Amino acid sequence: MEELSRVIPRLRHRQLGILVKTSFLGHQAYQELRSDRHPVVVIVGADIAAIVVKAAWARPRRSGSG
């Protein structure tokens, strides 16, 4: 919940927060965000991994060993 205690108070009226974690967001912290309807986008390690994998598959492969 420490990450939320730093992000949420800094949000001003009509601002959107973005929280990027390379691991995960705990269930209690996520529930607090959802129940209080804070305007925060959460990106966690699994999201980052999915983006990297998708980008790798979208990139054309080179032929030959270089």
Secondary structure as UniProt FT lines:
FT   HELIX           2..7
FT   HELIX           8..10
FT   TURN            13..14
FT   STRAND          17..20
FT   HELIX           27..36
FT   STRAND          40..43
FT   HELIX           45..58
//
